Amino acid sequence: MTAAQCETLRKAIDNLVDAKLQDILIRPGGLDRLLAHRRSGVCAPDIRNAQKRLEQTLTEMFSEVEVGGRSDNDD
């Protein structure tokens, strides 16, 4: 994993944490929403978008690793 990939992953994780913290601290009933999300998977749009960005980042990183791994094994 390169330094750039690590930084991209860190930013995606930070965005998700920030979205959850903002939802908890800024909006009324935030803690209840967070607990409901943990139980049911339903969440605020900002959190859902941050989760999608993290999933996309992970997918891109793993696809690069798989491609690199396959080419190394094919030689």
Residue, then its C-alpha position, 0 to 999 in steps of 0.5 A: m500500500t502506498a502513502a497516497q493510498c493510505e492517505t486516501l483511506r484515512k480521509a475516507i474514514d475521517n469523513l465518515v467519523d466526522a459525519k457521524l459526530q456532526d449528526i450526533l452533536i448538531r442535530p437533536g436526537g443524534l445519539d438516538r439516531l446513531l443507536a438506531h443506525r447501529r440496530s437497523g442500518v438506517c441513517a442520515p444522508d450525510i452518513r450514508n454518503a460518507q459510507k459510500r465514499l469509504e466503500q468506493t475507496l476500499t473497492e478501488m484499493f482492493s481492485e488495485v491490489e488484486v490486479g497487482g497480485r494477479s500480474d505478479n503471480d502470472d509471471 
